[in-house]
Structures are given as C-alpha cells and as structure tokens.
C-alpha cells in the first residue's frame, strides 16, 4: 500500500477536475458506532493508495494541528467541511460564532469550501420518520430569513478564503429542485453557491439533470453518489428514515447503481466545471469496504467517464 499520494498514479481527469472521496464511506457522523473502528490514518492511507487527491472534514477528526500533520504526510488535500446551520430557528447572529470557528479551522487546513445545510426542523437524523413522505417546509416568511442569513455567512466564509456551498439534502427544508432553485434565486450569487449532489437529487426528485441544468451557474462543489434501485424501492415501501435507508444499502459509489453519470459529467465539463468532485456513498464500512468501493468507483471513472 502506498504511504503517500503519488501524483503520477493519482486519478487524472482529462478535463482538469480534481477527484476526492468523502469520509462518510469510512465512518458516519450521525450514527457514531458505524465505522467507529476506522481512524483518520486508515482513511488517509486508503485515499493515498487509491489515488484520490482530497477529502472533506468529518466530525470525528482530531484537532486541526493533528489533522494537518497527517494530511500533509499523506499528500491529501482537505476540500471542505459540513456545517449545520439553524438560521431560521435561532437567528443568524446565534449561528455566526460557531460558523466562524469552522471557517478558521478550514482556513488552517487549506480548504476552499464550507458546506452549509439548514437543519431547522430537519428529519435526516430521526430514525422514526419516513424520509420519503415527511420533511420540514419553510413558510413564505421564513425563506428570506434563511436567504439573508446565508448571505451573511457567505461574507464570513469569503473573509476566510472559502466559498459557501449550500447542500440540498433529503429530510431538510431545502431538498427538492424547486426549493433549491428558490434558495438560489433569493441569495446573492457572490456569497452563496451550490453543492450539487446526484444522490440527493435523484432520490428527492427522481431526476438528476433537472436541478443541475437549472443551477449550473451556481455550482462550485459536487458529490457523485449512486443509488441502488432495489434498495430505494424497498426503503420507500417500508417507509424508512434516511439513516435506515442508507444502512439498508440505498446509496453506493458511482457505477454501482442506477444513475448514468456520463450525463451530469458531460454537462459539467461542457459548462467549464473544473473544480472538485467527491465520490460519496453513505454505507456501513463493515459491509461495504471503503477501499474496495473506492477502487470500484475509480475504475468506473476511468473506463466510462474519462473516455467521453
């Protein structure tokens, strides 16, 4: 196993896109016991060996000093970190201190993005709520509160050299194509961008391209996540929560499910996208070995996407 990322053998996208893999394949933040046996070093060694150039920060990472020492040793870049905002519930002023700390942490690690998802009323982490039928909805009065708050956070992010990329996410107030478009229309493009996630778009709307085509001018970060059709159907039939759906295997890496990634990939490169795409799949690493699935995803990228 390679102990440091070798640029000569790392994933080399012919269109200049940088490829990474999300830490959620190794360990889960919402269900702490899932993947608890994996360490930061385990993940970094896998990433270096597989040729993925970067990853994001997870809640289980050590201090920024230890994290930086280890990513530098393995040659892996930190791209971003998730931040749960409660702008509608608590007001943006209450959110700013923790958000600023997150931005300072990311700036120290050399990241370029901060991923924000509004969690007011979110059911993504609730085990007894069906993710397919029950989700929070903002009132007309709450939409501008969220938008103005995100604009303020976007200003703080820029002060730290970061782009704020908003994550449309199952079980939250901004899940659907219509909700995501509305948020983009209400926010300042100079301060708020979009993280486009194929898995959440597909499960949320039954379609990947509708959202991407409508928001391409705002996309500054991408997650490529696939969906297993039989597990999606099963989870819908059983009324599973988001957490139980992923534990049942609803998500997987590109090339292992039902999404044709040649379509969004071609669209992205045709529109000049040359930033990061992270392979992501919420799975139980005790069942879906991260190194094995990372290798499977790389094989798909190189055999199917990079030949376009």
ABEGO torsion letter per residue (X at the ends): XBABBBAAABBBBAAGBBBBBBAAAABBAABAABGAABBAAAAAAAAAAAGBABBBBBAABBBAAAAAAAAAAAGBBBABBBBBBBAAAAEAAAAAAAAAAAAAAAAAAGBABBBBBBABGBAAABAABBAAABBBBBBAAAAAAAAAAAAAAAAAAAAAGBBBBBBBBBGBABABAAAAAAAAAABBAAABBBBBBAAAAAAAAGBAAAAAAAAAAABABBBBBBBBAAAAAAAAAAGBBAAAAAAAGABBBBGABABBAAAAAAAAAAAGBABBBBBBBBBBAAABBAAAAAAAAAAAAAAAAAAX
